[in-house]
Amino acid sequence: MKQSNYAFFKSLTIALVALAVVVSFSVREVSAQRSSDLRIMSYNIRNGRGLDNKTDYARIADVISKETPDVVAIQELDKNTKRSQGVDVLEELAKLTDMTASYGPAIDYQGGQYGVGVLSKEKPLKVEHFPLPGKEEQRCLLVVEFNDFVFFCSHWSLTDKDRLASVAIITNKMKEQQKPVFICGDFNAQPNEESIRDLQRDWTVVSADEFTFPANDPNIRIDYVCVADPTGKTASEQLSKAAKNARVVEEPVASDHRPIALEFDMSIFK
């Protein structure tokens, strides 16, 4: 081989190796970024009954699975009631989505229970639920702890006074934690209402500023995802910036609410 050809192929080989290193580093960097993103969803499913008055758990599960969430807050869930023909709705959804179910009963109802739940890819370290006030019916707060965060799910009262009382209880529970805390759910309050303004003293709303109800033609926003750092190390501005692709999922039939979803960059807590 001529010296000039040898030099050319040597230079080409060095360049290709360098390019491979750069590509490999970029792929690892993107992969690491993706792995730090927590995919969050919240959905009031009206017990699986759509606006077409059909109860279809597979349809709800399909809506959830298409978003590939890591954790989902679900509201309006029957467990073994006559209304749901003895079905444990959350467990049914867990089977259909291949996720783990954590249930929080709010009231006893028709031989079973009615409340909220969480579906998660990761198995929880701890699950607790606490009563919240509700003049029309008692509400509850479901607290699910994972390795890197704590996840609250709730469905608030229709009464202003009860919602304000709920904010105080929920915020106190958040301040007891040692990890980042998310709260998701149907809060039955629009952004300008007192309970939401009060909530934002200690929490940062990171869900999309879009209407969520009614599902067929949304004209109010009552579903939220919020986050707080009980340690006080992370500013609200940082929390806002860590939320990405916040959206209301375009699903007009499966429930009377549209689901909400986002990705949250957990690396800000490292």
ZAMARGU-4260 file (C-alpha; in steps of 0.2 Angstrom, whole numbers, plus 5000, padded with zeros to 4 digits):
<rodrens>
0) 5000/5000/5000 | 5007/5017/4995 | 5011/5029/5010 | 4998/5041/5004 | 4984/5028/5004
5) 4990/5022/5021 | 4989/5040/5028 | 4972/5042/5021 | 4965/5026/5028 | 4973/5030/5045
10) 4965/5047/5046 | 4948/5040/5041 | 4949/5027/5054 | 4953/5040/5067 | 4939/5051/5061
15) 4927/5036/5062 | 4932/5031/5079 | 4930/5049/5085 | 4913/5050/5077 | 4908/5034/5085
20) 4913/5040/5102 | 4903/5056/5100 | 4887/5047/5094 | 4889/5034/5109 | 4891/5049/5121
25) 4876/5058/5114 | 4865/5042/5114 | 4870/5039/5133 | 4866/5057/5137 | 4849/5056/5129
30) 4845/5039/5137 | 4850/5046/5154 | 4839/5061/5151 | 4824/5050/5147 | 4827/5039/5162
35) 4826/5054/5173 | 4809/5059/5166 | 4794/5053/5177 | 4779/5051/5166 | 4764/5057/5176
40) 4745/5055/5172 | 4729/5060/5181 | 4712/5054/5175 | 4694/5055/5183 | 4687/5039/5174
45) 4669/5041/5181 | 4670/5022/5186 | 4674/5017/5168 | 4657/5024/5161 | 4659/5035/5146
50) 4648/5049/5139 | 4641/5036/5128 | 4634/5028/5144 | 4645/5012/5141 | 4655/5005/5155
55) 4671/4999/5146 | 4687/4996/5157 | 4697/4991/5142 | 4694/5007/5134 | 4700/5017/5149
60) 4715/5005/5150 | 4719/5009/5132 | 4718/5028/5135 | 4731/5026/5149 | 4742/5014/5140
65) 4744/5025/5125 | 4752/5038/5136 | 4765/5025/5144 | 4764/5033/5161 | 4775/5028/5175
70) 4762/5033/5188 | 4743/5037/5186 | 4731/5045/5198 | 4714/5039/5196 | 4697/5046/5203
75) 4680/5039/5205 | 4683/5021/5207 | 4671/5007/5214 | 4678/4992/5223 | 4666/4977/5223
80) 4650/4987/5223 | 4633/4982/5217 | 4634/4996/5204 | 4650/4989/5197 | 4643/4971/5198
85) 4656/4966/5211 | 4671/4972/5200 | 4687/4979/5208 | 4689/4992/5195 | 4706/4998/5199
90) 4713/4980/5200 | 4704/4977/5183 | 4714/4992/5176 | 4730/4986/5184 | 4728/4969/5175
95) 4724/4978/5158 | 4739/4990/5159 | 4751/4978/5168 | 4753/4990/5182 | 4752/4989/5201
100) 4736/4995/5210 | 4735/5006/5226 | 4718/5010/5232 | 4711/5023/5244 | 4693/5021/5249
105) 4683/5037/5253 | 4666/5029/5258 | 4658/5013/5260 | 4645/5011/5245 | 4633/4997/5239
110) 4642/4983/5248 | 4659/4989/5243 | 4669/5005/5243 | 4671/5020/5232 | 4687/5031/5231
115) 4703/5035/5222 | 4718/5025/5216 | 4735/5025/5209 | 4743/5014/5195 | 4761/5013/5195
120) 4775/5003/5186 | 4786/5003/5202 | 4779/4994/5217 | 4776/5006/5231 | 4786/5006/5247
125) 4771/5012/5257 | 4753/5016/5255 | 4741/5026/5266 | 4725/5035/5265 | 4718/5049/5275
130) 4700/5056/5276 | 4696/5073/5269 | 4681/5084/5272 | 4666/5083/5261 | 4648/5090/5265
135) 4640/5080/5251 | 4651/5064/5254 | 4668/5061/5263 | 4683/5063/5252 | 4701/5055/5255
140) 4719/5058/5251 | 4729/5043/5245 | 4748/5044/5249 | 4759/5032/5239 | 4778/5032/5243
145) 4791/5026/5230 | 4810/5026/5230 | 4812/5044/5224 | 4796/5053/5227 | 4779/5052/5235
150) 4763/5053/5225 | 4746/5060/5232 | 4730/5057/5223 | 4714/5065/5228 | 4696/5070/5223
155) 4690/5086/5232 | 4673/5091/5238 | 4661/5101/5229 | 4660/5113/5243 | 4672/5128/5245
160) 4675/5127/5263 | 4679/5108/5262 | 4691/5111/5248 | 4700/5124/5258 | 4701/5113/5273
165) 4708/5099/5262 | 4722/5110/5256 | 4728/5113/5274 | 4727/5094/5277 | 4736/5089/5261
170) 4750/5102/5263 | 4753/5097/5281 | 4755/5079/5275 | 4767/5085/5261 | 4778/5094/5274
175) 4780/5077/5284 | 4789/5069/5269 | 4807/5069/5265 | 4806/5066/5246 | 4798/5077/5232
180) 4779/5076/5232 | 4766/5076/5218 | 4748/5078/5220 | 4736/5075/5206 | 4717/5074/5204
185) 4701/5081/5201 | 4700/5096/5213 | 4683/5102/5208 | 4690/5120/5208 | 4695/5132/5194
190) 4712/5141/5194 | 4705/5157/5200 | 4696/5150/5215 | 4702/5152/5233 | 4707/5134/5236
195) 4719/5133/5221 | 4726/5150/5225 | 4729/5144/5243 | 4737/5128/5237 | 4749/5137/5226
200) 4757/5145/5242 | 4766/5128/5245 | 4764/5119/5228 | 4768/5122/5210 | 4755/5118/5197
205) 4764/5110/5183 | 4749/5103/5172 | 4743/5111/5156 | 4733/5127/5157 | 4719/5120/5147
210) 4701/5115/5150 | 4698/5097/5156 | 4679/5095/5158 | 4667/5090/5151 | 4676/5078/5140
215) 4666/5081/5124 | 4668/5100/5124 | 4679/5106/5139 | 4676/5123/5145 | 4683/5123/5163
220) 4699/5117/5171 | 4697/5106/5187 | 4710/5093/5185 | 4728/5096/5191 | 4746/5090/5193
225) 4756/5099/5207 | 4773/5097/5214 | 4782/5102/5230 | 4799/5099/5238 | 4797/5098/5257
230) 4815/5101/5260 | 4813/5118/5252 | 4829/5116/5242 | 4820/5118/5225 | 4812/5134/5220
235) 4795/5135/5212 | 4803/5142/5196 | 4814/5126/5195 | 4800/5115/5198 | 4790/5123/5183
240) 4805/5122/5171 | 4806/5103/5175 | 4789/5099/5169 | 4789/5095/5150 | 4775/5092/5137
245) 4761/5096/5149 | 4745/5092/5140 | 4727/5088/5141 | 4724/5071/5131 | 4711/5072/5118
250) 4699/5059/5123 | 4681/5065/5122 | 4671/5049/5126 | 4679/5037/5138 | 4674/5047/5153
255) 4667/5064/5157 | 4684/5071/5161 | 4699/5072/5149 | 4715/5065/5156 | 4730/5076/5159
260) 4748/5070/5157 | 4766/5077/5158 | 4784/5072/5159 | 4794/5078/5174 | 4813/5079/5175
265) 4818/5071/5192 | 4836/5076/5190 | 4833/5093/5197 | 4832/5084/5214 | 4849/5075/5213
</rodrens>
